Amino acid sequence: MNENNHSASTPTETTHFGFKTVAKEEKQQLVANVFHSVAGKYDLMNDLLSFGIHRIWKRFTIDCSGVRRGQKVLDLAGGTGDFTAKFSRIVGETGEVVLADINSSMLEVGREKLRNLGVVGNVNYVQANAECLPFGDNTFDCIVISFGLRNVTDKDKALRSMYRVLKPGGRLLVLEFSKPIIEPISQAYNFYSFNILPQIGQAVVNDGDSYRYLAESIRMHPKQDELKKMMETAGFESVNYYNLTAGIVALHRGYKF
Ligand SMILES: C[S@@+](CC[C@H](N)C(=O)[O-])C[C@H]1O[C@@H](n2cnc3c(N)ncnc32)[C@H](O)[C@@H]1O
């Protein structure tokens, strides 16, 4: 028998897509299908499903960003551009905001929304995968990735890529669903996520499956301390986090020194 015969197929690397185990190469397309499907009603659904509270989480994130006039900000997995709109005003004409997202439908909705809001001039749009950012080393003063990291296939690779493109002294803000820290809230939230949320998705977007994925992907996402360790492993320092709405959402912040 030829010992060099490796014709037996190599095991496929797997990852999670919600509660399903899928081949790593498959996840990106499955996530793309979700966001192509929901893009048109993404903002409406955000307000409906969070009762508008996502605006408070985002406001808190901006307050923690320390972004000033003239700085360069990356709104990564920025989708319909809520952060881009706010940061564009903060950095002013001498600054720049890049709205980057892997999904053309989300970027298109974002571009249209920002144009209607009169946000032009200091904003650039880039279709990019968070795992391999098409920017030079030490480019940005601040990166925000909001409700995006959960959808990325290789989160460690993405965090390393973000570290690389941050300037020394720059900071990364990760706003993401997390693990509720109060048990009765956790139970009510579970009921809401798995029973009500997909039904609203079905009624409004005609796509309950995408909102079932949302609920499942939240449960599979690293919890507060695990994500903190992942950021430290990628090189970030002084990493801390804030639990928002009893830990339903957490904001992690880390620095590149
Ligand atoms: C839930 S939306 C969040 C949009 C926006 N940041 C917000 O907070 O409203 C998640 C976004 O992540 C994007 N995304 C998923 N995987 C990505 C990847 N690997 N690289 C860049 N963007 C990604 C999706 O296309 C989608 O627009």
The ligand as an SDF file (V2000), in Angstrom:
LIG
                    3D

 27 29  0  0  0  0  0  0  0  0999 V2000
  -27.0480   42.7350   12.3760 C   0  0  0  0  0  0  0  0  0  0  0  0
  -26.2650   43.6330   11.0860 S   0  0  0  0  0  0  0  0  0  0  0  0
  -25.5690   45.0090   11.9630 C   0  0  0  0  0  0  0  0  0  0  0  0
  -25.6010   46.2860   11.1880 C   0  0  0  0  0  0  0  0  0  0  0  0
  -25.1710   47.5320   11.9670 C   0  0  0  0  0  0  0  0  0  0  0  0
  -23.7910   47.4350   12.3920 N   0  0  0  0  0  0  0  0  0  0  0  0
  -26.0550   47.7980   13.1530 C   0  0  0  0  0  0  0  0  0  0  0  0
  -25.5740   47.7480   14.2910 O   0  0  0  0  0  0  0  0  0  0  0  0
  -27.2450   48.0610   12.9550 O   0  0  0  0  0  0  0  0  0  0  0  0
  -24.8550   42.6220   10.7960 C   0  0  0  0  0  0  0  0  0  0  0  0
  -24.0450   43.0520    9.5880 C   0  0  0  0  0  0  0  0  0  0  0  0
  -22.8340   42.2870    9.5610 O   0  0  0  0  0  0  0  0  0  0  0  0
  -22.4830   42.0840    8.2060 C   0  0  0  0  0  0  0  0  0  0  0  0
  -21.4760   41.0120    8.1260 N   0  0  0  0  0  0  0  0  0  0  0  0
  -21.6610   39.6930    8.3540 C   0  0  0  0  0  0  0  0  0  0  0  0
  -20.5200   39.0180    8.1900 N   0  0  0  0  0  0  0  0  0  0  0  0
  -19.5770   39.9310    7.8610 C   0  0  0  0  0  0  0  0  0  0  0  0
  -18.1890   39.8530    7.5610 C   0  0  0  0  0  0  0  0  0  0  0  0
  -17.5490   38.6830    7.5790 N   0  0  0  0  0  0  0  0  0  0  0  0
  -17.5240   40.9790    7.2670 N   0  0  0  0  0  0  0  0  0  0  0  0
  -18.1790   42.1790    7.2240 C   0  0  0  0  0  0  0  0  0  0  0  0
  -19.4940   42.3190    7.4880 N   0  0  0  0  0  0  0  0  0  0  0  0
  -20.1820   41.2240    7.8190 C   0  0  0  0  0  0  0  0  0  0  0  0
  -23.8100   41.7510    7.5650 C   0  0  0  0  0  0  0  0  0  0  0  0
  -23.7760   41.8490    6.1730 O   0  0  0  0  0  0  0  0  0  0  0  0
  -24.7220   42.7590    8.2510 C   0  0  0  0  0  0  0  0  0  0  0  0
  -24.8290   43.9450    7.5010 O   0  0  0  0  0  0  0  0  0  0  0  0
  1  2  1  0
  2  3  1  0
  2 10  1  0
  3  4  1  0
  4  5  1  0
  5  6  1  0
  5  7  1  0
  7  8  2  0
  7  9  1  0
 10 11  1  0
 11 12  1  0
 11 26  1  0
 12 13  1  0
 13 14  1  0
 13 24  1  0
 14 15  1  0
 14 23  1  0
 15 16  2  0
 16 17  1  0
 17 18  1  0
 17 23  2  0
 18 19  1  0
 18 20  2  0
 20 21  1  0
 21 22  2  0
 22 23  1  0
 24 25  1  0
 24 26  1  0
 26 27  1  0
M  CHG  2   2   1   9  -1
M  END
$$$$
